[in-house]
Amino acid sequence: DAGVIQSPRHEVTEMGQEVTLRCKPISGHDYLFWYRQTMMRGLELLIYFNNNVPIDDSGMPEDRFSAKMPNASFSTLKIQPSEPRDSAVYFCATLRRSGYTFGSGTRLTVV
Amino acid sequence: SQQGEEDPQALSIQEGENATMNCSYKTSINNLQWYRQNSGRGLVHLILIRSNEREKHSGRLRVTLDTSKKSSSLLITASRAADTASYFCATEGNQFYFGTGTSLTVIP
């Protein structure tokens, strides 16, 4: 089991550009979460899916953020257009009864 | 707002001492989990305690849960320098939340 795989590990982009973060969850884990972590705000839940269906996206900060889960093995978080305040580490995580499994995160820097 | 709030925000102890971190939450839960995060890395699951359990042990970790007070504590006994990390509680119920974290520094 390779765990939750996120790509890229690091992303540096210019303000106004579109950014797409990717996540491959663990097979059989029904829940998938996108979190954002910053020093100022800690861990913030952005959105989560259950069986590929978005359940709660109330944490998505603005319309510039969107997330999809077209199938059980892939999810994306897109920011368009990106802004410097979007700079953070973005984590994808899956959940089973034994708890969350986190990916290694994508460190996004918007300059 | 965060469901899980932890205290202290930061804790510094000598190697060999015990470290205790506390977590408070607001709504009913199915279970509560504790996670560890080393700098620059993802969160790693440590232990899960269900709402009908009061105490759980795993190695040097001891977790307690008081659902009447909506609080949990994580005790790390005989701390080591390698325990230096941030520790988060997470609740699972009708909603999913992570706490604000406790930054633990163990001084060799």
Backbone of each chain as ProteinMPNN parsed JSONL, in Angstrom:
{"seq_chain_A": "DAGVIQSPRHEVTEMGQEVTLRCKPISGHDYLFWYRQTMMRGLELLIYFNNNVPIDDSGMPEDRFSAKMPNASFSTLKIQPSEPRDSAVYFCATLRRSGYTFGSGTRLTVV", "coords_chain_A": {"N_chain_A": [[0.844, -1.19, 0.0], [0.794, 2.066, -1.06], [0.016, 4.307, 0.247], [-1.447, 7.599, 0.665], [-1.079, 9.544, -2.119], [0.316, 12.495, -3.176], [0.651, 15.098, -5.583], [2.033, 18.022, -7.208], [5.016, 17.827, -5.073], [6.102, 20.247, -4.417], [5.223, 23.514, -5.448], [5.685, 26.358, -7.26], [4.38, 29.329, -8.27], [3.243, 32.035, -10.335], [1.352, 34.869, -9.351], [-2.046, 34.883, -10.314], [-1.935, 32.763, -12.019], [-3.175, 29.495, -12.904], [-3.511, 26.797, -10.673], [-3.135, 23.376, -10.099], [-3.665, 20.815, -7.892], [-2.989, 17.47, -7.04], [-4.312, 14.275, -6.044], [-4.018, 10.947, -5.077], [-5.949, 8.653, -3.649], [-6.056, 6.161, -0.978], [-6.987, 2.954, -1.919], [-10.294, 1.889, -1.385], [-10.8, 3.459, 0.804], [-13.344, 5.399, 1.879], [-13.773, 8.098, 2.348], [-12.515, 11.266, 1.402], [-10.422, 13.979, 2.002], [-9.577, 17.436, 1.713], [-7.181, 19.503, 3.052], [-5.846, 22.605, 4.262], [-2.877, 24.056, 5.395], [-1.459, 26.562, 7.35], [0.831, 28.724, 9.079], [-0.475, 30.752, 10.399], [-3.213, 30.086, 10.454], [-3.424, 27.452, 11.021], [-4.574, 24.055, 10.606], [-6.937, 23.788, 8.132], [-10.055, 22.626, 7.131], [-10.99, 22.143, 3.88], [-12.674, 20.863, 1.974], [-14.652, 17.87, 1.761], [-15.133, 14.546, 0.497], [-17.41, 11.849, 0.067], [-17.472, 8.651, -1.033], [-16.842, 9.659, -3.58], [-18.519, 11.824, -3.851], [-19.037, 15.244, -3.293], [-19.402, 16.404, -0.024], [-19.24, 18.399, 1.964], [-18.391, 21.559, 1.37], [-17.949, 23.875, 2.627], [-15.709, 24.98, 3.681], [-14.151, 25.876, 1.652], [-12.405, 28.607, 0.549], [-12.976, 30.621, -1.391], [-14.623, 31.357, -4.549], [-12.598, 30.922, -6.27], [-11.45, 28.592, -5.702], [-11.758, 25.162, -6.422], [-12.813, 21.754, -6.324], [-12.566, 18.385, -7.37], [-13.682, 14.999, -7.732], [-13.452, 12.733, -9.772], [-13.407, 9.966, -9.901], [-12.939, 7.032, -7.835], [-10.236, 6.884, -7.443], [-8.865, 9.245, -7.748], [-8.374, 12.714, -7.187], [-8.703, 16.251, -7.51], [-7.587, 19.528, -6.639], [-8.201, 22.752, -7.448], [-6.985, 25.987, -8.08], [-7.863, 29.03, -9.271], [-7.974, 32.292, -10.319], [-4.668, 32.103, -8.928], [-3.471, 33.505, -5.812], [-1.13, 35.398, -3.765], [-1.819, 34.999, -1.054], [-2.754, 32.456, -1.005], [-0.693, 30.813, -0.573], [0.547, 28.011, 1.026], [0.598, 24.828, 2.754], [-0.911, 22.138, 1.266], [-2.919, 19.482, 2.085], [-3.966, 16.209, 1.307], [-6.177, 13.755, 2.489], [-7.295, 10.536, 3.538], [-9.942, 8.584, 4.998], [-10.635, 6.028, 7.249], [-12.168, 3.663, 9.507], [-10.156, 3.435, 11.316], [-8.918, 5.834, 11.375], [-7.426, 8.871, 9.994], [-5.414, 8.907, 7.018], [-2.749, 10.655, 5.891], [-1.498, 12.396, 3.023], [1.742, 13.445, 1.832], [1.637, 16.077, 1.32], [1.376, 19.179, -0.548], [3.45, 21.803, -1.086], [2.643, 24.986, -1.663], [3.613, 27.909, -3.236], [2.86, 31.121, -4.002], [3.838, 33.702, -5.947]], "CA_chain_A": [[0.0, 0.0, 0.0], [1.664, 3.234, -1.183], [-0.514, 5.418, 1.002], [-2.052, 8.686, -0.088], [-0.022, 10.139, -2.941], [0.007, 13.841, -3.653], [1.614, 15.709, -6.502], [3.465, 17.892, -6.963], [5.423, 18.063, -3.687], [6.309, 21.694, -4.311], [4.741, 24.262, -6.601], [5.885, 27.804, -7.193], [3.681, 29.882, -9.417], [3.024, 33.479, -10.281], [-0.012, 35.321, -9.076], [-2.914, 34.905, -11.479], [-1.861, 31.494, -12.739], [-3.989, 28.377, -12.409], [-2.745, 25.758, -9.982], [-3.885, 22.128, -9.889], [-3.047, 19.866, -6.977], [-3.536, 16.145, -7.321], [-4.294, 13.324, -4.942], [-4.45, 9.566, -5.324], [-6.245, 8.131, -2.309], [-5.898, 4.725, -0.735], [-8.134, 2.206, -2.427], [-11.197, 1.37, -0.381], [-11.11, 4.468, 1.81], [-14.496, 6.052, 1.279], [-13.757, 9.545, 2.546], [-11.325, 11.994, 0.995], [-10.437, 15.335, 2.536], [-8.532, 18.403, 1.375], [-6.887, 20.439, 4.129], [-4.812, 23.601, 4.024], [-2.196, 24.374, 6.642], [-0.576, 27.717, 7.416], [1.228, 29.046, 10.455], [-1.441, 31.661, 11.012], [-4.566, 29.539, 10.568], [-3.4, 26.033, 11.355], [-5.18, 23.138, 9.635], [-8.3, 24.168, 7.75], [-10.731, 21.699, 6.235], [-11.515, 22.858, 2.71], [-13.777, 20.125, 1.389], [-14.47, 16.433, 1.802], [-15.957, 13.717, -0.361], [-17.737, 10.501, 0.495], [-17.769, 7.874, -2.244], [-16.629, 10.539, -4.732], [-19.513, 12.9, -3.87], [-18.685, 16.312, -2.332], [-20.37, 16.443, 1.068], [-19.173, 19.684, 2.652], [-17.359, 22.428, 0.789], [-18.088, 25.171, 3.295], [-14.384, 25.491, 4.015], [-13.488, 26.417, 0.463], [-12.388, 30.033, 0.879], [-13.577, 31.499, -2.398], [-14.944, 30.691, -5.808], [-11.366, 30.618, -7.013], [-11.098, 27.218, -5.346], [-12.701, 24.12, -6.802], [-12.287, 20.402, -6.145], [-13.323, 17.341, -8.05], [-13.271, 13.616, -7.519], [-14.152, 12.063, -10.881], [-13.513, 8.538, -9.607], [-12.462, 6.672, -6.491], [-8.783, 6.827, -7.355], [-8.242, 10.498, -8.147], [-9.043, 13.967, -6.841], [-7.925, 17.461, -7.784], [-7.947, 20.814, -6.045], [-7.748, 23.742, -8.411], [-7.074, 27.391, -7.684], [-7.796, 29.832, -10.49], [-6.531, 32.522, -10.378], [-3.998, 32.009, -7.629], [-3.048, 34.748, -5.169], [-0.085, 35.121, -2.771], [-2.362, 34.518, 0.222], [-3.047, 31.027, -1.129], [0.517, 30.074, -0.229], [0.283, 27.133, 2.171], [0.76, 23.403, 2.446], [-2.219, 21.538, 1.031], [-2.887, 18.048, 2.36], [-5.069, 15.316, 0.997], [-6.22, 12.687, 3.485], [-8.428, 9.628, 3.458], [-10.419, 8.197, 6.324], [-11.351, 4.789, 7.525], [-12.538, 3.607, 10.921], [-8.958, 3.526, 12.159], [-8.401, 7.186, 11.374], [-6.965, 9.483, 8.754], [-4.081, 8.738, 6.453], [-2.426, 11.88, 5.177], [-0.425, 12.463, 2.056], [2.902, 14.239, 2.264], [1.34, 17.493, 1.141], [1.943, 20.009, -1.619], [3.79, 23.151, -0.593], [2.355, 25.941, -2.731], [4.085, 29.281, -3.067], [2.383, 31.995, -5.069], [4.66, 34.932, -5.868]], "C_chain_A": [[0.884, 1.246, 0.0], [1.158, 4.411, -0.377], [-1.18, 6.435, 0.105], [-0.934, 9.418, -0.833], [-0.471, 11.488, -3.466], [1.085, 14.312, -4.623], [1.117, 17.082, -6.919], [3.793, 18.053, -5.484], [5.596, 19.551, -3.426], [5.815, 22.342, -5.601], [4.98, 25.737, -6.344], [5.27, 28.384, -8.45], [3.502, 31.377, -9.239], [1.56, 33.795, -10.034], [-0.818, 35.375, -10.364], [-2.918, 33.612, -12.269], [-2.807, 30.467, -12.116], [-3.075, 27.329, -11.796], [-3.641, 24.546, -9.797], [-3.074, 21.193, -9.017], [-3.758, 18.531, -7.133], [-3.375, 15.209, -6.136], [-4.78, 11.962, -5.428], [-4.689, 8.935, -3.967], [-5.932, 6.648, -2.196], [-7.164, 4.022, -1.186], [-8.976, 1.693, -1.269], [-11.517, 2.339, 0.742], [-12.2, 5.379, 1.238], [-14.483, 7.573, 1.368], [-12.435, 10.127, 2.071], [-11.472, 13.447, 1.397], [-9.307, 16.15, 1.906], [-8.414, 19.39, 2.533], [-5.836, 21.429, 3.65], [-4.188, 23.944, 5.372], [-1.281, 25.58, 6.474], [-0.212, 27.962, 8.874], [0.134, 29.849, 11.144], [-2.762, 30.971, 11.33], [-4.59, 28.061, 10.923], [-3.978, 25.193, 10.229], [-6.621, 23.555, 9.373], [-8.867, 23.109, 6.814], [-11.343, 22.489, 5.087], [-12.77, 22.166, 2.19], [-13.566, 18.649, 1.671], [-15.522, 15.73, 0.953], [-16.249, 12.401, 0.351], [-18.173, 9.731, -0.751], [-17.822, 8.774, -3.476], [-17.603, 11.717, -4.78], [-19.096, 13.974, -2.876], [-19.784, 16.448, -1.284], [-20.403, 17.833, 1.717], [-18.031, 20.496, 2.058], [-17.387, 23.808, 1.443], [-16.744, 25.785, 3.673], [-13.622, 26.048, 2.83], [-13.56, 27.939, 0.558], [-13.101, 30.918, -0.129], [-13.911, 30.695, -3.643], [-13.713, 30.362, -6.641], [-10.93, 29.171, -6.765], [-12.188, 26.265, -5.825], [-12.029, 22.77, -6.623], [-13.191, 19.417, -6.833], [-12.805, 15.979, -7.628], [-13.993, 12.784, -8.571], [-14.289, 10.563, -10.696], [-12.848, 8.258, -8.272], [-10.95, 6.731, -6.348], [-8.097, 8.155, -7.67], [-9.075, 11.694, -7.701], [-8.109, 15.122, -7.175], [-8.48, 18.633, -6.993], [-7.348, 21.88, -6.945], [-7.953, 25.149, -7.841], [-6.864, 28.223, -8.94], [-8.614, 31.106, -10.306], [-5.914, 32.448, -8.983], [-3.563, 33.385, -7.134], [-1.984, 34.42, -4.12], [-0.625, 34.576, -1.456], [-2.792, 33.052, 0.161], [-1.828, 30.178, -0.773], [0.308, 29.312, 1.075], [0.737, 25.729, 1.801], [-0.64, 22.806, 2.354], [-2.093, 20.02, 1.2], [-4.16, 17.382, 1.845], [-5.027, 14.196, 2.035], [-7.428, 11.809, 3.22], [-8.756, 9.124, 4.852], [-11.066, 6.833, 6.281], [-11.648, 4.77, 9.012], [-11.336, 3.778, 11.838], [-8.342, 4.915, 12.155], [-7.957, 7.658, 10.013], [-5.613, 8.915, 8.322], [-3.816, 9.955, 5.584], [-1.387, 11.629, 4.096], [0.683, 13.355, 2.592], [2.708, 15.73, 2.05], [1.965, 18.094, -0.094], [2.201, 21.381, -1.032], [3.651, 24.121, -1.754], [2.865, 27.322, -2.346], [3.623, 30.084, -4.266], [3.105, 33.334, -4.925], [4.073, 36.029, -6.755]], "O_chain_A": [[1.64, 1.468, 0.946], [1.832, 5.439, -0.325], [-1.445, 6.171, -1.068], [0.042, 9.855, -0.224], [-1.508, 11.605, -4.119], [2.26, 13.969, -4.496], [-0.092, 17.302, -6.982], [2.903, 18.391, -4.704], [5.274, 20.047, -2.346], [5.967, 21.794, -6.692], [4.534, 26.29, -5.338], [5.604, 27.977, -9.563], [3.599, 31.908, -8.133], [0.662, 33.069, -10.46], [-0.331, 35.856, -11.388], [-3.803, 33.386, -13.094], [-3.182, 30.573, -10.948], [-2.01, 27.017, -12.328], [-4.791, 24.683, -9.378], [-1.948, 20.824, -9.35], [-4.971, 18.475, -7.33], [-2.443, 15.327, -5.34], [-5.808, 11.847, -6.094], [-3.745, 8.705, -3.212], [-5.594, 5.98, -3.173], [-8.274, 4.45, -0.869], [-8.456, 1.138, -0.302], [-12.408, 2.078, 1.55], [-11.989, 6.049, 0.227], [-15.11, 8.254, 0.557], [-11.371, 9.556, 2.307], [-12.509, 14.069, 1.166], [-8.232, 15.629, 1.608], [-9.389, 20.021, 2.942], [-5.043, 21.136, 2.755], [-4.893, 24.102, 6.368], [-0.439, 25.618, 5.577], [-0.875, 27.464, 9.784], [-0.146, 29.65, 12.326], [-3.367, 31.242, 12.367], [-5.661, 27.483, 11.105], [-3.892, 25.556, 9.056], [-7.423, 23.659, 10.301], [-8.235, 22.741, 5.823], [-12.131, 23.407, 5.313], [-13.803, 22.806, 1.99], [-12.425, 18.207, 1.808], [-16.622, 16.233, 0.726], [-15.437, 11.908, 1.135], [-19.122, 10.117, -1.433], [-18.725, 8.664, -4.305], [-17.506, 12.539, -5.69], [-18.824, 13.655, -1.719], [-20.959, 16.589, -1.623], [-21.477, 18.372, 1.985], [-16.859, 20.161, 2.224], [-16.902, 24.785, 0.873], [-16.661, 26.98, 3.953], [-12.552, 26.634, 2.999], [-14.651, 28.504, 0.639], [-13.769, 31.877, 0.258], [-13.542, 29.529, -3.778], [-13.793, 29.604, -7.608], [-10.142, 28.608, -7.525], [-13.379, 26.524, -5.657], [-10.811, 22.656, -6.756], [-14.41, 19.582, -6.88], [-11.653, 15.826, -7.223], [-15.036, 12.194, -8.287], [-15.189, 9.947, -11.268], [-12.264, 9.151, -7.657], [-10.435, 6.636, -5.234], [-6.878, 8.193, -7.842], [-10.301, 11.699, -7.815], [-6.887, 14.986, -7.127], [-9.677, 18.715, -6.719], [-6.139, 21.907, -7.175], [-8.966, 25.442, -7.207], [-5.824, 28.134, -9.592], [-9.833, 31.026, -10.152], [-6.584, 32.707, -7.984], [-3.321, 34.301, -7.92], [-1.932, 33.291, -3.632], [0.041, 33.771, -0.805], [-3.158, 32.475, 1.185], [-1.929, 28.954, -0.684], [-0.059, 29.893, 2.096], [1.197, 25.477, 0.687], [-1.451, 22.959, 3.268], [-1.274, 19.37, 0.55], [-5.261, 17.924, 1.941], [-3.947, 13.743, 2.413], [-8.458, 12.279, 2.737], [-7.944, 9.227, 5.771], [-11.901, 6.523, 5.432], [-11.406, 5.758, 9.706], [-11.468, 4.209, 12.984], [-7.354, 5.157, 12.848], [-8.088, 6.952, 9.013], [-4.794, 8.505, 9.144], [-4.571, 10.247, 4.655], [-0.516, 10.77, 4.232], [0.568, 13.939, 3.67], [3.496, 16.547, 2.526], [2.956, 17.587, -0.62], [1.285, 22.042, -0.54], [4.431, 24.09, -2.706], [2.577, 27.829, -1.262], [3.955, 29.764, -5.408], [2.989, 34.008, -3.901], [4.622, 37.129, -6.82]]}, "seq_chain_B": "SQQGEEDPQALSIQEGENATMNCSYKTSINNLQWYRQNSGRGLVHLILIRSNEREKHSGRLRVTLDTSKKSSSLLITASRAADTASYFCATEGNQFYFGTGTSLTVIP", "coords_chain_B": {"N_chain_B": [[-15.257, 27.752, 12.95], [-12.714, 26.178, 14.953], [-13.261, 22.877, 16.013], [-11.804, 21.315, 17.745], [-9.805, 22.302, 20.351], [-6.569, 22.846, 21.542], [-4.419, 22.641, 24.376], [-1.32, 22.928, 26.159], [-0.388, 25.565, 23.8], [2.26, 25.472, 23.209], [4.934, 23.477, 24.4], [7.69, 22.759, 26.393], [10.045, 20.481, 27.417], [12.313, 18.478, 29.443], [14.279, 15.751, 28.286], [13.104, 12.533, 29.115], [11.207, 13.369, 30.906], [7.617, 13.521, 31.442], [5.067, 14.356, 29.073], [2.143, 16.201, 28.766], [-0.734, 16.817, 26.941], [-3.669, 18.604, 26.152], [-7.025, 18.442, 24.896], [-9.934, 20.024, 23.841], [-13.347, 19.829, 22.861], [-16.428, 20.527, 21.031], [-18.909, 19.45, 20.131], [-20.95, 16.42, 19.935], [-19.249, 13.3, 19.522], [-18.014, 10.512, 17.555], [-15.56, 9.313, 17.708], [-12.229, 10.129, 18.852], [-9.125, 11.282, 17.786], [-5.554, 11.241, 17.86], [-2.779, 12.909, 16.452], [0.489, 13.184, 15.047], [2.863, 15.536, 13.895], [5.723, 16.037, 12.206], [8.066, 18.616, 11.47], [7.398, 20.079, 8.387], [6.273, 17.818, 7.326], [3.628, 15.379, 6.632], [0.664, 14.595, 8.587], [0.697, 12.084, 11.058], [-1.009, 9.274, 12.107], [-1.615, 8.516, 15.492], [-3.171, 7.389, 17.644], [-6.442, 6.194, 18.37], [-9.427, 6.837, 20.064], [-12.515, 5.639, 21.079], [-15.866, 6.88, 21.527], [-17.086, 5.535, 23.588], [-15.08, 4.676, 25.165], [-12.748, 5.185, 27.832], [-10.081, 5.301, 28.396], [-6.951, 4.711, 26.816], [-4.091, 2.87, 25.762], [-0.932, 2.971, 24.148], [2.061, 1.812, 23.688], [4.313, 4.206, 24.755], [2.35, 6.05, 24.928], [-0.553, 7.475, 26.329], [-3.955, 7.879, 26.303], [-6.755, 9.705, 27.342], [-10.297, 10.077, 27.62], [-12.964, 12.153, 28.234], [-16.138, 12.334, 27.907], [-18.183, 13.721, 29.096], [-17.091, 16.121, 29.824], [-16.211, 16.853, 27.44], [-13.524, 16.511, 26.588], [-10.092, 15.565, 26.06], [-6.995, 13.952, 26.788], [-3.544, 13.651, 26.017], [-0.883, 11.755, 26.957], [2.54, 11.524, 26.976], [4.922, 9.399, 27.976], [8.152, 9.282, 29.58], [9.728, 10.963, 27.799], [11.42, 11.521, 24.657], [14.032, 13.008, 22.69], [13.353, 12.646, 20.054], [10.644, 12.792, 20.09], [9.923, 15.341, 19.659], [7.763, 17.452, 18.06], [4.693, 18.515, 16.464], [1.497, 18.081, 17.885], [-1.736, 16.949, 17.266], [-5.234, 16.899, 17.93], [-8.108, 15.227, 16.672], [-11.496, 15.184, 15.783], [-14.214, 13.022, 15.116], [-17.411, 12.909, 14.024], [-20.589, 14.058, 13.531], [-19.438, 15.99, 12.126], [-16.123, 16.826, 10.906], [-13.156, 17.638, 12.43], [-10.012, 19.239, 13.093], [-7.783, 19.959, 15.773], [-5.976, 22.831, 17.06], [-3.385, 22.281, 17.651], [-0.466, 21.284, 19.54], [2.743, 22.323, 20.128], [5.46, 20.463, 20.762], [8.537, 20.409, 22.378], [11.295, 18.515, 23.073], [13.975, 18.536, 25.091], [17.253, 17.461, 24.779]], "CA_chain_B": [[-14.304, 27.737, 14.048], [-12.156, 24.868, 15.219], [-13.97, 22.047, 16.969], [-10.866, 20.86, 18.739], [-8.828, 23.282, 20.802], [-5.592, 22.186, 22.374], [-3.519, 23.428, 25.206], [-0.87, 24.266, 25.803], [0.004, 25.757, 22.411], [3.66, 25.045, 23.109], [5.402, 22.805, 25.6], [9.102, 22.427, 26.316], [10.393, 19.656, 28.574], [13.587, 17.768, 29.367], [14.193, 14.336, 27.935], [12.815, 11.683, 30.257], [9.986, 13.845, 31.574], [6.344, 13.234, 30.781], [4.418, 15.493, 28.408], [0.69, 16.077, 28.722], [-1.42, 17.77, 26.087], [-5.11, 18.51, 26.331], [-7.855, 18.804, 23.749], [-11.355, 20.192, 24.157], [-14.168, 19.889, 21.665], [-17.693, 21.19, 21.326], [-20.133, 18.693, 19.847], [-20.829, 14.983, 20.185], [-18.289, 12.655, 18.62], [-17.935, 9.052, 17.504], [-14.243, 8.993, 18.217], [-11.253, 11.211, 18.867], [-7.834, 10.748, 17.367], [-4.368, 12.089, 18.044], [-1.839, 12.838, 15.347], [1.785, 13.817, 15.222], [3.382, 16.11, 12.662], [7.078, 16.567, 12.218], [8.17, 19.824, 10.659], [7.462, 19.893, 6.945], [5.754, 16.512, 6.906], [2.207, 15.163, 6.85], [0.274, 14.14, 9.913], [0.74, 10.635, 11.232], [-1.976, 8.822, 13.107], [-1.019, 7.896, 16.678], [-4.077, 6.574, 18.457], [-7.868, 6.536, 18.273], [-10.238, 6.413, 21.212], [-13.929, 5.737, 20.725], [-16.633, 7.672, 22.494], [-17.468, 4.71, 24.737], [-13.861, 4.322, 25.891], [-12.286, 6.245, 28.735], [-8.622, 5.358, 28.412], [-6.338, 3.789, 25.879], [-2.637, 2.925, 25.822], [-0.175, 2.437, 23.024], [3.469, 2.076, 23.976], [4.501, 5.288, 25.738], [1.216, 6.972, 24.813], [-1.782, 7.18, 27.078], [-5.002, 8.837, 25.949], [-7.997, 9.634, 28.114], [-11.428, 10.767, 27.021], [-14.064, 12.459, 29.136], [-17.181, 12.873, 27.038], [-19.022, 14.662, 29.85], [-16.393, 17.401, 29.78], [-15.792, 17.051, 26.053], [-12.086, 16.764, 26.603], [-9.193, 14.421, 25.958], [-5.596, 14.283, 27.05], [-2.51, 12.751, 25.497], [0.295, 11.717, 27.811], [3.713, 10.824, 26.443], [5.795, 9.131, 29.118], [9.589, 9.109, 29.326], [9.883, 11.601, 26.481], [12.704, 11.459, 23.961], [14.231, 14.133, 21.763], [12.662, 12.328, 18.8], [9.21, 13.093, 20.227], [9.733, 16.738, 19.28], [6.839, 17.518, 16.935], [3.396, 19.089, 16.814], [0.508, 17.038, 18.144], [-3.081, 17.441, 16.982], [-6.373, 16.024, 18.127], [-9.103, 15.306, 15.605], [-12.75, 14.568, 16.183], [-15.057, 12.491, 14.054], [-18.793, 12.747, 14.447], [-21.356, 14.604, 12.412], [-18.486, 16.814, 11.382], [-14.73, 16.428, 11.056], [-12.343, 18.809, 12.772], [-8.712, 19.104, 13.716], [-7.438, 20.98, 16.737], [-4.983, 23.843, 16.696], [-2.07, 21.683, 17.807], [0.498, 21.611, 20.597], [4.123, 22.148, 19.668], [6.255, 19.874, 21.842], [9.99, 20.365, 22.222], [11.961, 17.712, 24.096], [15.38, 18.97, 25.126], [18.112, 16.313, 25.155]], "C_chain_B": [[-13.849, 26.311, 14.306], [-13.023, 24.144, 16.241], [-13.041, 21.676, 18.106], [-9.862, 21.936, 19.083], [-7.863, 22.588, 21.732], [-4.844, 23.164, 23.246], [-2.534, 22.49, 25.873], [-0.577, 24.378, 24.308], [1.426, 25.285, 22.185], [4.093, 24.497, 24.452], [6.855, 22.421, 25.404], [9.488, 21.668, 27.583], [11.762, 19.022, 28.365], [13.328, 16.322, 28.991], [13.998, 13.508, 29.199], [11.575, 12.111, 31.027], [8.76, 13.404, 30.792], [5.775, 14.509, 30.178], [2.924, 15.225, 28.353], [0.102, 17.204, 27.88], [-2.912, 17.532, 26.211], [-5.852, 19.011, 25.097], [-9.291, 18.946, 24.231], [-12.129, 20.329, 22.858], [-15.585, 20.304, 22.052], [-18.931, 20.324, 21.128], [-19.908, 17.208, 20.103], [-19.95, 14.339, 19.116], [-18.487, 11.143, 18.624], [-16.599, 8.574, 18.047], [-13.365, 10.236, 18.189], [-9.893, 10.591, 18.588], [-6.736, 11.755, 17.684], [-3.385, 11.81, 16.911], [-0.575, 13.577, 15.713], [2.225, 14.356, 13.871], [4.789, 16.628, 12.907], [7.16, 17.713, 11.22], [8.285, 19.482, 9.182], [6.898, 18.582, 6.448], [4.235, 16.455, 7.105], [1.936, 14.66, 8.255], [0.256, 12.619, 9.952], [-0.18, 10.253, 12.373], [-1.266, 8.127, 14.256], [-1.969, 6.913, 17.352], [-5.493, 7.095, 18.288], [-8.572, 6.024, 19.508], [-11.7, 6.646, 20.866], [-14.704, 6.414, 21.859], [-17.053, 6.857, 23.714], [-16.255, 4.2, 25.533], [-13.41, 5.49, 26.747], [-10.776, 6.397, 28.704], [-8.09, 4.332, 27.425], [-4.825, 3.977, 25.938], [-2.052, 2.392, 24.521], [1.289, 2.797, 23.257], [3.618, 3.126, 25.064], [3.37, 6.302, 25.711], [0.058, 6.504, 25.669], [-2.781, 8.278, 26.753], [-6.192, 8.611, 26.867], [-9.063, 10.444, 27.394], [-12.512, 10.938, 28.066], [-15.157, 13.119, 28.314], [-18.092, 13.843, 27.773], [-18.405, 16.061, 29.847], [-15.962, 17.754, 28.364], [-14.302, 17.385, 26.005], [-11.323, 15.455, 26.537], [-7.796, 14.886, 26.322], [-4.702, 13.213, 26.442], [-1.305, 12.876, 26.4], [1.38, 10.924, 27.102], [4.662, 10.63, 27.62], [7.249, 8.978, 28.655], [9.964, 9.68, 27.959], [11.324, 11.5, 25.97], [12.822, 12.663, 23.032], [13.472, 13.909, 20.461], [11.155, 12.56, 18.876], [8.907, 14.544, 19.87], [8.928, 16.815, 17.992], [5.63, 18.33, 17.374], [2.388, 17.96, 16.929], [-0.891, 17.649, 18.007], [-4.115, 16.408, 17.419], [-7.347, 16.241, 16.969], [-10.358, 14.6, 16.073], [-13.523, 14.119, 14.96], [-16.444, 12.263, 14.633], [-19.655, 13.166, 13.286], [-20.483, 15.488, 11.532], [-17.075, 16.336, 11.693], [-13.9, 17.673, 11.35], [-10.999, 18.387, 13.316], [-8.498, 20.242, 14.697], [-6.332, 21.88, 16.238], [-3.557, 23.362, 16.922], [-1.283, 22.175, 19.006], [1.88, 21.318, 20.049], [4.963, 21.68, 20.843], [7.727, 19.891, 21.47], [10.559, 19.578, 23.385], [13.447, 17.998, 24.013], [16.262, 17.815, 25.594], [18.939, 16.611, 26.413]], "O_chain_B": [[-14.521, 25.354, 13.922], [-13.466, 24.742, 17.223], [-13.422, 21.711, 19.276], [-9.147, 22.429, 18.21], [-8.274, 21.83, 22.611], [-4.662, 24.334, 22.91], [-2.884, 21.339, 26.134], [-0.526, 23.358, 23.62], [1.764, 24.768, 21.12], [3.678, 24.982, 25.504], [7.22, 21.832, 24.386], [9.28, 22.159, 28.693], [12.302, 19.026, 27.258], [12.295, 15.747, 29.333], [14.641, 13.749, 30.221], [10.963, 11.301, 31.724], [8.852, 12.976, 29.642], [5.976, 15.604, 30.704], [2.493, 14.148, 27.942], [0.402, 18.381, 28.083], [-3.362, 16.396, 26.356], [-5.375, 19.877, 24.364], [-9.801, 18.084, 24.946], [-11.626, 20.876, 21.876], [-15.91, 20.419, 23.233], [-19.9, 20.45, 21.877], [-18.802, 16.792, 20.448], [-19.916, 14.777, 17.966], [-19.047, 10.573, 19.56], [-16.517, 7.566, 18.75], [-13.711, 11.252, 17.587], [-9.563, 9.517, 19.091], [-6.975, 12.96, 17.763], [-3.188, 10.675, 16.479], [-0.566, 14.465, 16.565], [1.999, 13.732, 12.835], [5.008, 17.536, 13.709], [6.408, 17.762, 10.247], [9.147, 18.704, 8.774], [7.028, 18.262, 5.266], [3.638, 17.369, 7.675], [2.854, 14.343, 9.011], [-0.152, 11.961, 8.994], [-0.133, 10.833, 13.457], [-0.422, 7.258, 14.039], [-1.619, 5.758, 17.597], [-5.711, 8.29, 18.088], [-8.336, 4.898, 19.944], [-12.074, 7.727, 20.411], [-14.236, 6.495, 22.995], [-17.345, 7.427, 24.765], [-16.398, 3.395, 26.454], [-13.664, 6.648, 26.417], [-10.247, 7.481, 28.952], [-8.665, 3.263, 27.22], [-4.333, 5.088, 26.138], [-2.602, 1.49, 23.888], [1.702, 3.938, 23.051], [3.108, 2.954, 26.171], [3.433, 7.315, 26.408], [-0.268, 5.318, 25.729], [-2.488, 9.463, 26.909], [-6.585, 7.475, 27.132], [-8.758, 11.379, 26.653], [-12.927, 9.972, 28.706], [-15.107, 14.321, 28.053], [-18.713, 14.702, 27.145], [-19.121, 17.063, 29.864], [-15.413, 18.829, 28.123], [-13.891, 18.405, 25.452], [-11.827, 14.392, 26.902], [-7.459, 16.062, 26.181], [-5.061, 12.037, 26.368], [-0.766, 13.967, 26.589], [1.159, 9.789, 26.68], [5.148, 11.604, 28.194], [7.529, 8.603, 27.517], [10.454, 8.966, 27.084], [12.285, 11.41, 26.735], [11.818, 13.258, 22.642], [13.002, 14.861, 19.836], [10.467, 12.528, 17.856], [7.74, 14.927, 19.79], [9.355, 16.307, 16.955], [5.554, 18.778, 18.518], [2.425, 17.0, 16.16], [-1.183, 18.712, 18.555], [-3.9, 15.203, 17.295], [-7.389, 17.315, 16.37], [-10.288, 13.537, 16.689], [-13.485, 14.758, 13.908], [-16.621, 11.522, 15.6], [-19.474, 12.681, 12.169], [-20.765, 15.696, 10.352], [-16.856, 15.55, 12.614], [-13.943, 18.647, 10.599], [-10.858, 17.323, 13.92], [-8.973, 21.357, 14.482], [-5.82, 21.71, 15.131], [-2.613, 23.981, 16.43], [-1.413, 23.323, 19.43], [2.158, 20.218, 19.571], [5.156, 22.418, 21.809], [8.115, 19.446, 20.39], [10.339, 19.924, 24.546], [14.092, 17.737, 22.998], [16.048, 17.258, 26.67], [19.707, 15.761, 26.862]]}, "name": "protein", "num_of_chains": 2, "seq": "DAGVIQSPRHEVTEMGQEVTLRCKPISGHDYLFWYRQTMMRGLELLIYFNNNVPIDDSGMPEDRFSAKMPNASFSTLKIQPSEPRDSAVYFCATLRRSGYTFGSGTRLTVVSQQGEEDPQALSIQEGENATMNCSYKTSINNLQWYRQNSGRGLVHLILIRSNEREKHSGRLRVTLDTSKKSSSLLITASRAADTASYFCATEGNQFYFGTGTSLTVIP"}
